[in-house]
């Protein structure tokens, strides 16, 4: 009979490429859950996901209201001035009631658990950012190859 033992996950590496509330929170929740289970976790922020770790942006992340089928909101309505802010505030109130912290606090919490937080070098260069533009929890600006080295032997999750 074949061995059916399941190998426990030891490590996860999560890629964050979207800069919207619904693009960032799943990664933070998964990384936090992994650390709570004793699983090593690394977060790799690339493209617009960099907003979550950029000092000028990380407190101003909004829900994407245009073209977001999960909102069940007509695209035209989602594009009206003020709608993204209104939907974002409503979502933040719901998350606050569930004791889900705001992005800056969540990133600090996850960093404090020992999770790795990295920025993609190509994206940092593309958006003309530097280490000083990023929050202090960022452990390094690394290449994709360096990220793969960190991810070696683990599960990669793309959000």
N, C-alpha and C positions, 0 to 999 in steps of 0.2 A: 504494500500500500504506500502511496506517495506521502511524503512528509507535508502536512498541511499547516504546520506552525506558521503563524504570522509574525513577521519581524516588526517590532515596535519602531515607530518613527523616532529617530534620534535628533533630526535636524530638518528645519524648513528654511527656505529662502524665498522671500516674497518680493515680487516686482510690482512697483507702484508707478503706473504710467499716466494716470488720469488725475487732473487737478480739481475735480469736483468733490463735493461732500460724499456722494455715493460711490466715488472712485477711490477715495482715501480710507474711509472708515472700515470697509471690509478687511483691508490689509492690516490696519491697526488692531482690529478685533481678533483676527487670526493670529497675529504675532503675540498679542497679550495672552490669548488662550494657550498658545504653544508654550510660552514661558511659564504659565501657571501649571502646566502639566510636566514641567521640567525638560521641555524640548528646546534645544538650541534654535534661535531664530535670528535671521538677518533680513533687513528691509533694504531694498535697492530702489531708490527714487530716480526716475528717468522721465524725460520729456516734461509734460505738464504736471506730473506727479511731484516734480521739484517744488511746486507751490507749497506743499505741506511742510517743507523744511527750509523755506526761504523766509527770512525775518520779515520782510515787507509784506508777505502774502499769507503766512500760515494762520493768521487770525481773521482772514477775510475770505475763506473758502465758502463757496455757495453751491447749492443744488443746481445741476444743469436742467433747466426747464424746457429748453428747446430740443426737440428730437429725443426726448426721454420717454420711451413707451411705458415705463414702469409708473410714471406719474398719472397716466390716463388723463392727460391735459392736452388739448389741441395745440399744435405747434404755434399757431398764430397767437393764442392766448399766452403761451409760455414766453413769447418774445416781447410782450408788452412791458414798458418801463415799470419797474417796481415789483413785478411778479417774481423774479428770482429771489429778491430779498425777502418777500413775504413768505414764499414757500420754504426758504432756508430757515427763517425764524420759527416757523411752525415745526419744522423737522427738529431744530435744536431744542425746542421746548419738549417735544416728545422724548428725545434722547436724554434730556436732563431729568425727566421723570423716571427714566429707567436707570439713572445714575451712570450714564455713559459720558465720560468727560469730554470737554472741548479738545480739539486737535492739539493745541500746544501742550496742554496738561497730559494728554494721552501719550504723546511722543516722549515727554519727560519721564512719565511712568514706565513706559516700555524700555527706555534707555536705562533707567535705574535697575531694571531686572537683569540687565546684562545683554539685552538684544543688540545686535549690530545694526547701525544706521549709516547707510552709505549713499552718496550722490554719484550719479553717472557722469564720468568725465566728459564724454561727448556732448551730453545735454547741458552740462555746466558751461562748456565752451560755446555751444550753440546759442545759449541765452546770455552769453557774456557775463557770467556770474563768477565770483571767486569765493574762497573759504569764508571771508568776512561777511558775505551776503547770506550765509547759511547759519542755521541755529547751532548752538554749541553742542548739541547732542550728536551731530554728524561726526562720525569717527574718521571719515576719509572721503575723498573724491577719487573714485577708482574706475578703471576701465572695465569693459564687459568681461575681458579675460580674467582680470583680478576677481570680479564677482563670481565667475565660474569656479575659481579656486576656493573661494569662501563657501560656495554651494556644494562642493564635491562631497558626495556620499549622502546628500540630503534630497528632500523633495522640493521641487521648484513650483511655486504657485504664482500665477499671473493675474493681477487684478486690474 
